[in-house]
């Protein structure tokens, strides 16, 4: 199984830390966050990995060299959204199924293993949260995804998008047809929604943890959680 890690963003919500380093290299218990992501993937046998880099991308390349991680890097020259980032890896993916993994998230090996499925379907990770209005809420029809409501004001449910997918190359022609979102980006979730209308997307609810490095307060929480797990 191939895996794609999106690691191009500037991490503006983590300023001023990200003035000097990309978000994925923020240290957690003395190691860059990306170290944990790659270790988790390697532990379940995923070694064919591509990182989409952009902001301070050379620092990510140097991190890979220094830590002897084997991964390809593809540069997203303009930060035009997650859909555009995935479009950058079309040549790397070829005709294979592949995992898409937002690089500021960390999942358990057990949950990640469930996405290693070589079939014609797309899968999206869902997790139950107490504040769904902060995320993309997943509207389900049994195990299938019907729609994604981005940061809704009204309540549609409490299962949200965790930023973990298994895709097929079928997603690329859909991305090519996407228009810019209201915030001026090509949204990967728009491609997933398009596939959902054809009943091609299943939701896999995560059984274990979901660690999201989204804001400065998350750093300490993630450090404490991992210390407990390792202890």
Secondary structure by P-SEA (a helix, b strand, c coil): cbbbbbccccccccccccccccccccccccccaaaaaaaaaaaacccbbbbbcccaaaaaaaaaaaacccbbbbbccccccaaaaaaaaccccccbbbbbbcccccccaaaaaaacccccbbbbbbbbbccccccbbbbbccccccccccccccccccccccccccccccaaaaaaaccccccccccaaaaaaaaaaaccbbbbbbcbbbbbcccccaaaaaaaaaaaaac
